[in-house]
Structures are given as structure tokens and as C-alpha cells.
Amino acid sequence: MYKIARSWMYNRHLQDEFESGVEDFITFSCANPTYMDGTKIRCPCKNCKNMAFKDPDVIRWHLYRHGFIENYFNWTSQGEPIHHERFVERENLLAAMSGNNATHRNDYENTNWDQRMVNDAIGGHNVPEHYDSSPNTNDGGPSESFSAPSTNDSPDLFFNVLESADRPLYGCGTKFSQLQFVSRLMTIKADHNWSESSVTELLLLLRDAHEGPNTIPENFYAMRKLVSDLGLPVHHIDTCRSGCMLFWKDDENLHNCKFCGEERYKNQKGIGDRGTRKLTAVTTLRYLPLAPRLQRLYASVVTASEMTWHKNHESQEGMMCHPSDSPAWKHFDTTYPTFAKEARNVRLGLCTDGFAPHGQYGKNYSCWPVILTPYNLPPGMCMKSPYMFLTLIIPGPNNPKKKIDVYMQPLIDELKMLWDTGVVTFDVARNELFRLHASVLWTISDFPAYGMLSGWSTAGIMSCPICMENTSAFYLKYSRKPCHFDCHRKFLPLNHSYRRDKKSFLKGKIERSAPPPRLNGSELWERVRSIPSAIEEPNEKPSGYGVEHKWTKQSIFWELPYWKNLLIRHNLDLMHTEKNIFDNIFNTVMGVKGKTKDGLVSRKDVALYCSRPDIEVQSDSVGPINKSVYTVTHAQAKCILEWITSLQFPDGYMSNLKRCVNFDESRLMHMKSHDCHVFMQRLIPIAFREMLPPHVWGCLTEISMLFQTLCSVVLDTTTIQDLEKSVPILMCNMEKIFPPAFFDHMEHLIIHLAYEAKVAGTAQYRWMYVFERFLRELKKKVKNKAHIEASICQAYITEEISTFASYYFESHVSCKRRRVGRNDDGGGTTSKGAFSVFNYPGRGSGKEHHRYVVGEELQIAQTYVLVNCPEVDPYLRQFIENFQDQDEIELDKLISSQFAQWFKDLVHSSDNGISDPLLSSLAWGPKSRATTWPMYFTNGYNYHTVERGLNKATYNSGVCVRSSNYANSDTDWYGSLEEIIQLDYPGPLGLHVVLFKCSWIDPIRGVRKHDKYNIVDVNFKYKYKVNEPFILAQQAAQVYYASYPSMRKRSDWLCACKTTAKRTLIASVKEDEFAYQTDGSDVLPQIEPINAMPPLRDPNGIELHVDPEDAIEPTNSGQDNSDEDEGQNSDESEDVDVEVEDEGF
């Protein structure tokens, strides 16, 4: 009926009827204020698609020019009730979703997965008209009124997709519907990054292969159009070529930039005759609204129930493992209790960074995505790719620098809306509607982007955004660069001896000043409130810039009502900081030409600023220079590089370092950020232990342990507070050893990292690793390098659709979201009801063999299983009570020789009345025929036997375990894995236990530990002679053994390094790759001042040749009035390609 009565909507040549119908439409729309935004109504033209509110006159013009969207006979977005032949079916399905009717619920569960997917996707729009639409105002003042959305903004589109779910692919009786086929193929394309042309060719092949009638789409465009209604919106906003402004809101109709005069369109000729030429903008910002993406988190049962994890999880007092445990989160809850009361409100982290889509050596082009990620989710889901939302794609080719705020205007407007009024959202987990609000907790970026977001330039001597103008940094006369040498004594207690030291730091200086104050949000706001924003003055610098301050603008984030009340607004990125510090340390110690901070020019600065006559040189010197104790000789450097090539690590621990070694230049090249991360925290103490004096090696080891502590999975607040007090001493110790040129702004940032960890929590939620991985995936999506941003946007929308569809795939369907991790242990195959010793997850791999375990070996294995089974503990204690007069050693011998038989007799004696079949099976002992494997996966580790590991580049045979349960000792045992054995137990349940047969090192003679730093060394010459080779596979922790590079005779002592498993934190969530992190057990020891400072000159009197090029001083003027470094990242191209596949958790 509606299609007949409103056929005029698509017959625009009948002018009178069409114009009259448009007037009726506008009159009807204006009569329903509930569905209006003030005086504006939704525009149903083909361009706006009911997504934008416009004035009636504008809508009239749009409809005349573009016409109505297809099949929009039912004006639901303007308040008309739904009238559709499938209305009853829709109501039944939505009623089934609510779970109020058992029949309807069964109908819903019995529908195909594609029908459930469509109904879940549309469920958030099913807002009844009687729903209370009054906004849930947050603490902070009044907010604007907000109208609930219509019953269904686009029912015809919904039914078009639902019809495709009913449309068979190959006629009647086929398994696949058209929507199922398209959803599966879209997911395959997204997972494997197929090009659009390859999908089109596959579709043509499938159509040709099936001669009968089918509904396979003709090409990728038709396939994408079929499921496009399941996608989320994208807005295109024209921008100025120079980034001065956006052509939107009041400036929507401008044709030239109002600041620089640049033309908006590529060719504005014929602009007066707009009907004859389509105008193309020079640059376009792609804005992907955040609110619909947050709403979709509540549209699927996979994610909806997890969005309140932060509120419901159990946390241990004084321990932080998630942002919700941090003081920053709790402070926000206290400040805004109304927001905190609704656990489904979303806390967000914002990140931006640039990458070069053409590669390091291609065209100079910089693309800047802006990414938001919710922190509500549990650790196994938080900050994973499906829950990282690309919201802005800032067009290149240039770095936006301070003008990034211009591009962020749509996002900030939406964030203000999400804070003030929120959006009505359907929660499928609770089957109810609620008003969703969101807030940004902090930003995450590298140091140059930190300056772009905060508005404080991170270049020059006032580069530190925390110390600001209170810094003591200065320009080095000869090195001609900013230096933060002797900027850290002020952080020491007032009575510390270092403050009065006139010789070890800047010559003749006594430090009396207090540490720079850390300004809170209100104090910062008072400073920036009078500074113009980048939207107001995009091309001007504020008065006093470079002299009184380094504010480049008033950041757009100050528009957020809660911004000044956050404890942390912008995070210092630990990933880039650690990488740059590692580069400085390694290149300086190794004396890498062009990279060392200890060259001739640096020594001239030493003579000028320090009292170190043993290593300084005169201002007119051209070399040579005396070798210092903190550098190695050429022969030592070669030894270290050879040692690096010999290292073997467990599979997935880090990448192959052999590819980075350059013997000609005595350096490491093309090190990924994660390689530097592991080297800094694990290998620095090993590499230089025998090459540097103890006080230099100790200082570098403490820096290494500092980063281990900061990167721990779990942070102890007491440890972090102690660390914050120790860091200034550590920095001063470094200043007593290394020259002033060593201390650039990255070294200075160490002083602030402990405070941010104390306030904001663990580093894994605040560093760039996950975002660099995300950017790498975006870079792969660029198929058309002539339209980079459009290519990324289109591929991302496709991936959003495929990710949502994958939630509903049948269990046998494989996709990226369900892909098991590289060290998956098959955890879902355990036996319910069995004893814990039979229930440990694990998976053998490789060619299996069978052998017989008999005699003493079988007895030892059986006894070990019994004493490590918690259900047998009562019987073990009963056995021990019979021998209370025996000492511990004799008791161990009795348990090993007699307990198994005693337990068997006890269980099978009819007098004891023990009828448990599991106990009976366990008492009988395992069968003699055992299964062996060369590899085994368990607890997130991949273990190989020693034989399997021969001639391999990786080492997976090292094991470490605490001593047995019945020997009251906490000694760590180290060894190597000789054999993996599965013992099968008799009975109908098919129970089995997997044991590792190991060769152990004597824990007394073969293991030694450093008194201060707890570094463990082992010696395989000292074997443990007692026959106790077995452990349960799940008891093992993986270690690797590294030798020490040494110029002396080869030592048999190796450093034992424990690794952390690649594990899944939440069982229902796919394992993902993580950057290497410790478990928090390694605590940085108390750092002591270096009171008796040895000479800095090498005692052997070695002199180093100086290349003539190194004697030339830099030409930088040394004036702090430039922003050359702002927004530039020397590691930008490298970090985007970081190899996260090699990371362990």
C-alpha cells in the first residue's frame, strides 16, 4: 500500500506531484518534534541517508537534487510507525532477543546464525517510544536535551539484509544462504588481506563453476554492497591543503581557506556551473564516529558481558594489573561518582602516530591515524585489534604538527556529546536499554606526538613537559645540542651528599634547588587558558614562545569538561624511551662511529663543564682521545658481537639477532623496538659483566632492572614508591660516569617514569607496542597508493563487518579471531571430575614413539605423580606420621622407595572402604607402555627435547622448577629436558599424566647467585647425581642459558634467564602476541651512591684514533626557537614494522 501511495518519491519527472509530496513529507516531519534536533529534521536524500539533521529548506533542495534513498516508503526516521509485510517477523525476533517469552527465545535460538547476527546488529536501534530519554547528566553541570532514536532508523535496509539471510545460495535445500556466503568470504578477505580484484576473480570462478542458478555476487562491489548496511558510518570532511581548517559546520560552503586562501577543490573552474562539473576536494578527512562502535560492543553477547569486567573483577590491595586498579582510575571515579555508578560507561585511551605508507625509502608521505581503545575489557581482550577503533584518518602528505587539533574537532565534539548526554544503547547481555557515556583517561604517543597533543613543544632545552621552564637543561657549546646533564640532583633529598659534590657533576656547582613542581590540571589550565588554540590561529606561535615557555597552542583536549581533573593526561611512552636509551648505552659503550656519545666533540664539552681531567681534551685538539672505562676496546666489541651471533633463545622470545650484527662497523643495525626491549632488560647485564668495571656494569644493570620493574605485568605500589625514590640516585650515578652529551631528553625522562607507573598502573596498557602493531596492519591495507587514506578506510570498514560476523560463525569455522596461539596447549581437552594431576592442559607435537618404562624408572615416576597429586596429600601425611623420628633426607628416601606400594595396599584393602575409582586407578600405577614426543606445549611454553633442539637456531630445552612438594625447600632447580613421557593409567576413563625427564644441575655446587642483583649462573659440569629426573610438565618454567662474552679462557658458567610464557589470560579469548614482560618478581635492589669514584680513564692507557670527520663540530646554531624536531620521529618507519610475532608475555 505504501509503495503504491508514495510511488511519486521515485518519479521525479512529474514535477507537480513530486514537489507536493516533498512538502507533505516536510510538514509531516516537522509535526514530530521527538524526532527533530531543534528545528532540524533528518534528511532522507541519497547522500545524507537519514544520518544528518538539516533545515527544511536544505532538505527540500537535497531531495530535488539527489532524490530519496532507495525503498524509503516508510518514514520511520521522521516518526512514522513501521508498516511492513515482515513487521510481525521482526517483532517476534526482537521479542526473542529480550528473553521474555520462552517460545520466542526458542525461535531466536533456532534461527540461522546470520539471522541472529542481523538482529543483534539492529537491536541497539530498537528503542521504544516510551523510553525515558532524559540524559543521565554527569557531575559537572547541565547538559543539552537528547532525543531517543526512532524505533528503527532504517527498517528497509534491515529487512534487505535479513532477506539475504533467507535467500539460498544455490537454490532450495542448500546449506548456505547468500548472507552466510558473503560474510564468510568477507572475513577471509580481511583475515588474509586479499585485494578486491582477487575476490572478484574468485567470485567469477565460483559462478562459472556452478552452472545452475545461484545468488553469488558478480564482483566484490556487489558483495560489499550486500553487507554494507551491517557496517558502521564514515564521514568525509573536506580540509584545507595546509591543515588550517575544516570545511564543515558554519564553513561548509566555503571554497577557499579563510586563513591561507588555499583552494578547497582541485579544479575550481566552472564552479559557477555546478551542475556540469563534480568538484573534488584537495584533501579529505575521514572521520569514523565513535559512538556507533561503542554501541556495537553491547550488541553482541561476545563483548557485552565483558564490558563490566573492570567493575566486577577481584583485585588485590596494593597490586595493579589493570588500569582499573590504578589511582588515576579511582580518582576519576571519586571525582565523577555518577559516571562511575554505571559500570557500562566506557573509559578510553587515545593514541596517534604517523607512518610512511610507501616505506622507509619510498615517497615522503606521512599518514596519521587516531585510535581509541576501551579499557573496560579484561586483560585478555583489552587493547586487542578488534577493540581498537580507528576514528580519524588525517590526510598526508605532511606531518600535521600543532594543526592536529584542527583535524580532531569532530572527534572532540563527539567525546563531549558522549560525556554530556550520551547515547541510548541496547545491552544484549542484560536485555535492556541504558544511556552510554564515555570519557578519555589519557593519551598514548611517542615523545614528538606528545608535544602535538599536549601543546607543549618537546624540542629544545625546555623539551620536558613535566619540568617545563623549571628545567636546568642547557646547550652544549661544542656538541651544539640540548643537554640534561646534572638536572637530577634536585630530585634528591635535601641532605643527600650528592647535592654538595662540586667535582662529579657540573664543576663547582652545589645543588640547592627543590625538584620542579608537577602541575595539576587546574594549574596547567590557568597557564594555557589565554593561549589561542590551533583552530583560532593555526599558523602563529604564542607570545613568549621559546623564551618564557614552549606552549604552541591551547590543546583541544581542554574542551573536554573533565580534562583538568585527570591525574595523568598524556603518557610518556615507555617503548620509545627504552629503545632510545638502549641505543645510547650500546652505541656509547661499543664506541660506534657516528653514534657514540663519547667522541672528540663530547670530550671538549667534558673539559668545559666537568672536572674530569683524566678524559678531557683541549678545545683545539684533533685527537687522539684517552679511552674511558665505560667503553670497550675494538677486540672486546668484536667479542661481544660474536657472542650475540651465538645466542639461542626460545621460540618466539625475540627475533634473530644475527641479522642485526655488523662486524665492519662494530654495531647492531635495524634493531626492532622489541629486540631493544629484550636486550635492555635481559642481555645488558650479561653482555658487559666481564667487559666493564664493576661500578659501570652495576649502574647499567640497575638501569636494566629499572625497566624490568616498570614493565612488570603486575605492579606492587610499595615497590614503585621505593623505585621513585631510587631513580634520582641512579641517574646521578650515571652522570658521574658518562659525559654530558650522553644525557639528552630521553635519558631525562627516566626520572618521571616511576611516578606515572605509580599513578596510571602497568605499562602494557600505556605503551605503543599494540598501537604500532595496529599501524603495521593498517599499512598492509594500502592497496591503492594513489588514494592511501581511502584505501585504509575501506579496508577497515570491511574488517569491522567481518569481525562482527565472526562472532556468529559456527564452531567449526576458522577465522582470525578464533585462531589459536602459536603455543596453544589444547586446554579444552581436560577431563571433568578427574583429579587435578590428570587435568593439566598440554599438547604433544611431532612424531610420537612408544617405549616401555619399567623397574626403578617406573617406580620413581609413579611416586612423583602421587606426591604431586593434591588429592593424595592426606594419605601422604598419614604415611609421614609413621616415620616422625626420621630426618628430612631419610624421609625423602622412604617416600621414594615405599610410599607407592604402601598407598596401593591401603587403597585396595577392603578394610579401608575406599571405593573411589580414580584413587583405585592412581594406586594401581601407570602402564609400562608409554608415549614419547619430541615437543610439548603447555602453560604457554613450547618445549623441545635436547635431541630435538640439536642444530636448531632456537633453544627450547631449558627448564626450571621449584624443588619437590615433600622437601620443604624453595630452591630453584635448573636443567635440560631430555625426554617427554606420557604415562597412561588403567581404567575406562583413559587417564594419563605427562612427565618431563630432565638432567639436573647440582643446586649446591652448580648454581650461584649474585648477592645484589640475583643474577643466577649455572654450570653443567656439576650434575645432580640423585636419581630424581621427573617433573610434571605443568611444573616447568622455561629458561635459556647464555654464556658471558669474555676475553679470557672460555668459562663453563652460564647465566640462567627465566622467560615468561605466551599465555591466554582469559580462557574464552584468543591468545595474542605480547611484548616481553616479567611477572613482577624481580625487584630492583636498593641503589647506593657511588661514593669512591674510580678514575674514568682506562687504566691500560689506551688511546683511541679520531676520524677527521668526527673532529668537525655540528653546525646547529643552538638557539631554542625552532620546532624542527616537533612531530618528527627518527624511529617512525622502523617502529611501524616492529616484529611482534617474536614477542613473549
Protein Blocks (a to p, Z undefined) as FASTA:
>chain_A
ZZmmmmmmmmmklmmlmmmmmmmmmmmmmmmmklpghjaccdfbfklnomaccdfklmmm
mmmmnopaehilbcfknopacddfklmmmmmmmmmmnopamklmmmmmmpcfklmmmmmm
mmmmmccfklcfbdcddeeiacdddddddfblblmlmmmmmmmmmmcfklghiabdfklm
mmmmmmmmmmnopafklmmmmmmmmmmmpmbdcfbdfblklmmmmmmmmpccdddddddf
klpaccehjlmmpcbdfklopafbfblghklmmmloccddfbdcddddfklmmmmmmmpf
klmmmmmmmmmpccdehiafbfklpmklmmmmmmmmmlmmpmmbccdddddddddfkbjk
lccddddddddddfkbcfklgopaklcccfbdcddfbdfklmlmmmmmmmmmmmmmmmmn
opadddfklopacddddddfbdcddfklmmmmnopacedjklplklmmmpcbdcdfklop
acfehilmmmpcfkbfklmmmklmcghiacfbdcdddddfklmmmmmmmpccfklmmmbc
cehihklmccfbdcfklmpmklmmpfblbdcdfklmmmmmmmmmmmmmnopghkaccbfk
lmmmmmmmmccfklgccfkbgbdadddfkbccfklmmmmmmmmmmpccdehkaccfklmp
cfklopaehiafklmmmmmmmmmmmmmmmmpcfklmmmmmmmmmmmmmmmpmbdcfklmm
mmmmmmmmmmmmmmmmmcfklmcfklmmmmmmmmmmmmnopfklmcfklmmmmmmmmmmm
mmblklmmlmmmmmmmmmmmmmmmmmmgcfklccfklpccfklghlmlccehiafklmcg
cddedjddddddehjllmmmmmmmmmmgmklmmmmmmmmmmmmmbcfklmmmmmmmmmmm
mmmmmmmpmklopabfklmmmmnopafbdcddfbdceehiacddfklmgoiabdckbccd
dddfklccfbdcddddfbdcddddedjkopacdddddddddfklmpccdfklopacddfk
lccfbdcfbccfklpccddddddddfbdcdfbdcdddddddddfblkbccdddddddehl
accddddddfbacdfbdfklpacdddfklmpccfbeoiacbfklgopafklmmmmmpcfk
lpcZZ
